[in-house]
Amino acid sequence: MYPKRKHHEFVRVIALLVVCTLPNACTAWHTTSLQPQRFSADSSPERARLTLSDGTRVTARHPVIVGDSLVWANGSGEAPRDSTRSAVLASSIRSVQVRRVDAGLTIGLVLLVGAAAGGAMLYSIATSLD
């Protein structure tokens, strides 16, 4: 009975590893252009990381281009009405980064988790034969 329990614990650890790391590893920050069609009310990213002309970094929630400015919600209010709005002139923004799916990281993580699961299973089988 002990080897089965040990095998079951390995499977649980691997499952926990996948659940905790896969969502973060599948996305990465990518630099993008500040175009109105990317930052409209209909297609605004959930978050954008801005680097301003003076080097200041700001994370903007639901940024939208309005006229010559980028406007976003800030604060951690649970409802939109609890948030305040901030804005900066588009010409004051040096770079914009948004989170997108990164295929390379995703494939690498899946291979790593598969190898770890395979190794854990082989270890479990080898120890149960002793």
Secondary structure, 3 states (H helix, E strand, C coil): CHHHHHHHHHHHHHHHHHHHHHHHHCEEEEEECCCCCCCCCCCCCCEEEEEECCCCEEEEEEEEEECCEEEEEECCCCCHHHCEEEEEEHHHEEEEEEEEECHHHHHHHHHHHHHHHHHHHHHHHHHHHC
